[in-house]
């Protein structure tokens, strides 16, 4: 049985409690593949990639994926986007997108090869950072300032707004906040990177990029992929409730992204960009050690 929102499935389970076994109803986070097809102007759409996701906000997910992966650089390059229903199942597990690009910049086969290489475990830290450099992404807004008290309040606000997580306990979330701590948008998904793409896709469709006056808070850890997607969207501050990866820290320091980890209650750790965290009119100043060893991978 599927809920109207398509994000939750209901199943029958056996629950063991205090020596007794009983039948019960449980909620599961839905997981299904989404195929993204892409076309240049009036060309027929061709498959680009397939990602596993929690159904819901699929058009945002596809639009955000194209932006954060560098296939499009702005909403102006997005001509049309639509979900394609399956005639047999009624599910919308395909999104077709038409984009406009310079003919010399559009090579769908090369795009597919790039995604395959980027997803393989053999790619090293040095190559990953270099790939970001070649995209020509701009450093996020250096003028944004956020009081520590505002930052400390965001994890609770994120957690309190996770409607699907409350039922399933199995979803990641990303929340977009203003510098004063107001929640602007929240998305949930079984994949943490999908939550960010859904947020960015919302901004693409609403023509609100770059998100230069906003904070992104993510559940789970702050990995390299989350950091590069934040930079692509122009987000100056990225905070996660868990630890960042070493490569995410290195990228954040190179691109001047404020990266915060272990955002829990009144405590958090600043790994990069401390100048954006202000207290009583002054900025926090810290010396941080370098992150080494990545060039050896």
Order of alpha helices (4+ residues) and beta strands (2+ residues): beta-beta-beta-beta-alpha-beta-beta-alpha-alpha-beta-alpha-alpha-beta-beta-alpha-beta-alpha-beta-alpha-beta-beta-beta-beta
